[in-house]
Amino acid sequence: MLIVKIKQAECALADGRLDEAFEIAKAEEVRRHHRGQKLIGKLSRALAKRGQDNLSANQTQQALSDCNKADKLEGNLPQITKLRQAICTAMEQNALASQKRSVKLAQAKEHIENGWLSVGERILADGSGGHEADVLLQQATAKRLQIDSVVAKARQALKRNDLESAIDIIIKVNAASNQNEAIAEVIAQIKTLANQRIRDNLNNGRIDLANTLLRKLVLLAVESVDTRELSLAVAQCRQAAELVEAGQPQAAAQILQKLKAILPSAKWLQTAITQAQKAAEAVDSLNIGPLGLFISNTAKDNDLAEEDSLPSLENNTKERTDSQLPSKFVLQVDGVGSFFVFRDKIITAGPISSSARPDLGLMADPSVSVASIERMDEDYFLHSQKPVYINDKPVTKRLLTDNDRIALSAKCRMKFYVPNAASTTAVLDLDGARLPRPDVRRIILMDRDILIGPGFNNHIRTEQVENTVTLFVQNGKLGCRAKENVMVNNQPLEFDAGFPIGSPIQIGRISLVLTKLDG
């Protein structure tokens, strides 16, 4: 029976079926037979030769398998040792080559995604990247065709003098971040025309049109002295308008006077300055006239009344003061959580230990960047002196869109959402960033309202109510629209009364309380 097995192995060896011969020859009984020993010698040399052939064909795994089989049959002979060393060297070289190839592919992919198409294509030009390189080259080609289409459409819009459409075309495909020369040329042309039109609108008193176009221009991430100067001019116009609305015409006149240095050709400016100065003089005249005396005496009478008032009157005064909504507060909802609410148009976020303490203080390294988030009409813009990452790309200025990922550092991350398209209130969900208060994980950037209810289109999600509850600001107070009964201190909320600070509030099954946010 043993002789039959040996003959089968010899036939397999003669026919080149080395693996079949090996399975027979590795048996201990074959090794002990003198004819089997001769078979093992021939088979071992055949395996070593096939291993060398596989190695020459860069099939290192097959070569290693043959080497191991030869070693098992005849031991660690010099020929087998030499083959094993050659295989190990080849495997190390292959691993190094694979690592270099991966680095090359990663670099090419990064350049192509960032718009450096030619650089990415040059990296892949030697053809050593395999199938992945072919895919990247196809992506580069597709992007190049897309860029050509974008450039053509943008130039057609500029020929029609449709500057807004040209900007929209560039923005929609995020072409502003592309390093293509044709894109850069179109953006430069847009920047020149847009700056001139913004200046013309400001000179003609159309601040609204200038502001709209400037916001679009900012989205192209074009930085220039002209653009910064025009941004300052629009900001000063807004500040002057707010001062007029607040009844401070003299302060508004001073800002408008400074604005003349930026807009010397704006004829409306001098008229506005004169009107503001006259308004300021008129207010001063009223203050020093009989009405001013009456107001002064009334103020004194009020002071005396406050000193001599009854306790009940003090309580009423306290209630009126407490119902005035602060610019930042904590909204605690039982069974749901606590939320920081910021009402200002601009808030800053950064390390709580920063030299200039931010509005949203985070438990982060002091070296982490401080970024500001500004609400302009219905949009939110992020600004930072040092680069921060939005969706893994470094930026210093960016229009925020729903579901953007913001990273001030690797361990200080948050997500930006606009849950309801009909509301301009946005939220920040902490994702890696930490607050001194661990119970707060969501920040609400409140504009006009806060929506509480089931579903993802609410700023605060809870199943405790079937219909959405709307909190809104009116006359400096926080009001409420709800189908459920609204109770404050176990009493129905009075008409035109706001939610007080620090008192328990019940809206249907929801219990909440407002507290001031210190700092």
PyMOL commands that set and color helices and strands:
alter all, ss='L'
color gray80, all
select helices_A, chain A and resi 2-14+18-25+28-32+34-56+60-74+78-113+117-123+130-159+163-172+175-177+181-203+207-219+225-245+249-262+267-288+290-308+311-322
alter helices_A, ss='H'
color red, helices_A
select strands_A, chain A and resi 328-333+337-342+346-351+360-362+371-376+379-390+393-400+404-409+412-417+426-430+440-445+449-453+460-461+469-474+477-481+486-488+491-492+505-507+510-516
alter strands_A, ss='S'
color yellow, strands_A
deselect
rebuild
show_as cartoon
